[in-house]
Amino acid sequence: VELEREAVGANLDLQAAAARVAQSRAALQVSGAALLPSVDAGASYARQRASGKGTNALSGATDQHAFSLSQAGFDANWELDLWGRARRLQESSAAQLEAAGFDAAAMRVSLTAEVARVYLELRGVQNDLRVARWNSEIAAKSLHVAERRRSQGVATEFDTSVARAQLASFEAAIPELEGRGDALAN
């Protein structure tokens, strides 16, 4: 489980899929806003002085009379969706969000299945390596017995050659299995 968690956290494809889900979620929110009314508000304030020549902005002249102008207001508008354009946009965005979510989930399942497959294969190779080492030990003991029997005249050179070949075969398998195990562990 920890290996799967680590693989999910480090996988760039899953991070990209999560970003696509977030992007689709934002697009859905934007498309839903088209169905709602929009309201704009504004306000302004100005301080001016009146003189005999008309109004102008504040200046250092002393014969002018000051007054204030302020305005406030708001606008509201709403698009009637008679032909369903905005609703279809929202449905399309919802479908894209759902598809992005399914893609991300499928990637996660695929990644965790691959981690589990590699883990099981690694355990199999480790088991094969243990058996190969055990067989190598047995073959070394058999070679020792065959050499003692040959020295006592009970066995032939062929018997020791066969025992030596079996030992070499088992010992040759060990580095290959170690290499496969290291590759799978990585």
KOLSE-957410 format. One record per residue (C-alpha): residue number from 1; x, y, z. Coordinates in steps of 0.1 Angstrom, whole numbers, plus 2048, in hexadecimal, padded with zeros to 3 digits. Each point is the difference from the previous one (the first is absolute). Layout:
<pts>
PT   num     x     y     z
PT   NUM     X     Y     Z
...
</pts>
This chain:
<pts>
PT   num     x     y     z
PT     1   800   800   800
PT     2   81D   818   808
PT     3   810   7F8   7DF
PT     4   7DF   808   7EE
PT     5   7FD   821   813
PT     6   824   809   7F8
PT     7   7FA   7F8   7DB
PT     8   7E0   814   7FF
PT     9   810   81E   810
PT    10   81E   800   7E9
PT    11   7EE   7F9   7DF
PT    12   800   81E   7E9
PT    13   7E4   7F2   7EA
PT    14   7E9   7FE   81F
PT    15   809   824   80A
PT    16   7F7   80B   7DC
PT    17   7DF   7ED   803
PT    18   7F8   811   821
PT    19   808   822   7F0
PT    20   7E8   7F7   7E3
PT    21   7E5   7F8   81A
PT    22   805   821   811
PT    23   7FF   812   7DE
PT    24   7E0   7EF   7F7
PT    25   7F1   808   822
PT    26   808   825   7FA
PT    27   7F1   7FF   7DD
PT    28   7E0   7F1   80E
PT    29   7FE   81D   819
PT    30   805   81A   7E4
PT    31   7E6   7EF   7EA
PT    32   7E7   800   81C
PT    33   805   825   805
PT    34   7F1   807   7DE
PT    35   7DE   7F4   80D
PT    36   800   819   81D
PT    37   7FA   826   7FE
PT    38   81E   816   802
PT    39   801   81F   816
PT    40   818   81D   7FD
PT    41   803   81C   819
PT    42   812   821   7FE
PT    43   805   820   813
PT    44   812   821   7FB
PT    45   808   81F   814
PT    46   80D   821   7F5
PT    47   806   821   812
PT    48   7FF   81F   7EB
PT    49   7FE   826   804
PT    50   7EA   818   7ED
PT    51   80D   821   7F3
PT    52   7F2   81C   7EB
PT    53   80F   7EF   7E1
PT    54   7F0   7DE   806
PT    55   809   7E1   814
PT    56   823   7F2   801
PT    57   814   7EA   816
PT    58   80D   80C   822
PT    59   81B   81A   7FD
PT    60   810   819   817
PT    61   7E7   81D   7F7
PT    62   7ED   80E   81D
PT    63   7E2   80E   7EE
PT    64   7F2   7DE   7F7
PT    65   7E5   7ED   813
PT    66   806   7DB   806
PT    67   7E6   7E5   7FB
PT    68   800   7DA   7FE
PT    69   7F2   7E9   7E5
PT    70   7FB   7DB   807
PT    71   7F0   7E5   7EC
PT    72   7F7   7DC   808
PT    73   7EF   7E6   7EB
PT    74   7FE   7DC   7F5
PT    75   7F8   7ED   7E0
PT    76   7F0   7DE   7FE
PT    77   7FC   7EA   7E1
PT    78   7F6   7DD   7F9
PT    79   802   7ED   7E0
PT    80   7E0   7EC   7F8
PT    81   80B   7DD   7F6
PT    82   7E3   7FB   7E7
PT    83   813   7E7   7EA
PT    84   813   7EF   81C
PT    85   824   80C   7F5
PT    86   80B   808   824
PT    87   7F0   7E0   80E
PT    88   812   7EB   7E5
PT    89   821   810   808
PT    90   7FA   7F8   825
PT    91   7F7   7DC   7F7
PT    92   81F   7FD   7EA
PT    93   816   80D   81C
PT    94   7F1   7E7   818
PT    95   806   7E4   7E8
PT    96   824   80B   7FB
PT    97   805   801   826
PT    98   7F2   7DD   804
PT    99   816   7F3   7E3
PT   100   81F   810   810
PT   101   7F7   7F0   821
PT   102   7FC   7DE   7F0
PT   103   821   805   7EE
PT   104   812   808   820
PT   105   7F0   7E2   812
PT   106   80A   7E9   7E3
PT   107   823   80D   802
PT   108   801   7FA   825
PT   109   7F3   7DC   7FD
PT   110   818   7F9   7E4
PT   111   81E   80D   814
PT   112   7F7   7ED   820
PT   113   7FA   7E0   7EB
PT   114   823   805   7F1
PT   115   810   806   822
PT   116   7EE   7E0   80D
PT   117   80B   7EC   7E1
PT   118   825   80B   803
PT   119   7FF   7FA   826
PT   120   7F3   7DC   7FB
PT   121   81A   7FA   7E5
PT   122   81B   80D   817
PT   123   7F5   7E9   81B
PT   124   801   7E3   7E7
PT   125   823   809   7F5
PT   126   80B   803   824
PT   127   7F2   7DD   807
PT   128   812   7F2   7E1
PT   129   820   810   80C
PT   130   7FC   7F0   822
PT   131   7FA   7DE   7EF
PT   132   81E   805   7E8
PT   133   817   807   81E
PT   134   7F3   7E2   813
PT   135   804   7EA   7E1
PT   136   824   80E   7FC
PT   137   808   7F6   823
PT   138   7F2   7DD   7FA
PT   139   814   7FE   7DF
PT   140   820   80A   812
PT   141   7FA   7E5   81A
PT   142   7F9   7E7   7E4
PT   143   820   80A   7EF
PT   144   813   7FB   820
PT   145   7F1   7DD   804
PT   146   807   7F7   7DC
PT   147   825   80B   804
PT   148   804   7EC   81F
PT   149   7F0   7E2   7F0
PT   150   817   804   7E2
PT   151   81E   802   816
PT   152   7F6   7E0   811
PT   153   7FB   7EF   7DE
PT   154   7DA   7FC   803
PT   155   7F7   81A   7E6
PT   156   80E   80B   7DF
PT   157   80C   822   7F2
PT   158   7DE   802   7EE
PT   159   7ED   801   821
PT   160   815   81D   80C
PT   161   7FD   812   7DF
PT   162   7DA   7FD   802
PT   163   800   80D   823
PT   164   817   81D   7F6
PT   165   7E9   809   7E3
PT   166   7E1   800   816
PT   167   812   817   819
PT   168   80A   818   7E4
PT   169   7DD   800   7F2
PT   170   7F1   80A   821
PT   171   81B   81A   807
PT   172   7FB   80F   7DE
PT   173   7DB   805   806
PT   174   806   814   820
PT   175   80E   821   7F0
PT   176   7E4   800   7E6
PT   177   7E6   7FC   81B
PT   178   810   81B   815
PT   179   800   818   7E2
PT   180   7DC   7F9   7F9
PT   181   7F7   806   825
PT   182   813   821   800
PT   183   7EF   80B   7E0
PT   184   7DE   7F7   80E
PT   185   807   811   822
PT   186   808   820   7ED
</pts>
